[in-house]
Amino acid sequence: MSYPVSLKCAATVLLMASAVPTAVLASPGGGVTAETYVTGTLKGGNQQNSDRVKFQTKDDTAVRVQKLTFSPGGFTGWHHHPGIVIVTVQSGTIQMMHSDCSIHEYGQGMPHGSVFVEGEQRVHEASSAGGAVVFATYVAPNASPPVFRLENEPPMCATSLEGMARKPK
């Protein structure tokens, strides 16, 4: 059976289009295991100001506590958090690369200490060359279901060969 040229062309274009890779919508991580201990809702607005520490929420707020275990070479992928996250490094060292490609290291004996706070929806990726265990407390705007992490594309500086070489295959 012979098909018209226009139908043959349309079929060829469709076949070629299906072979083109689709755009990646996120930057998945690898080698990180998350264990959620508890998720809850802090009701209403809260304000505490005690001993030079200030904490304030304006509405219901979602709270989650997780243990993140990084295998050697593990990384989170590029993401940001609504609200704030307080992270404590229990063991090992974490490298935080931000969207401007600045890098800070956190862990026992590190110049920046073993605790850090993420906020302002700053895009970042955490990694650990030798493995690490961290505990994260997320405080996020209330949503159903709660949202504690949003995926992002890697920034231009992180897509260089040097940036890609540090990730496990």
Order of alpha helices (4+ residues) and beta strands (2+ residues): alpha-beta-beta-beta-beta-beta-beta-beta-beta-beta-beta-beta-alpha
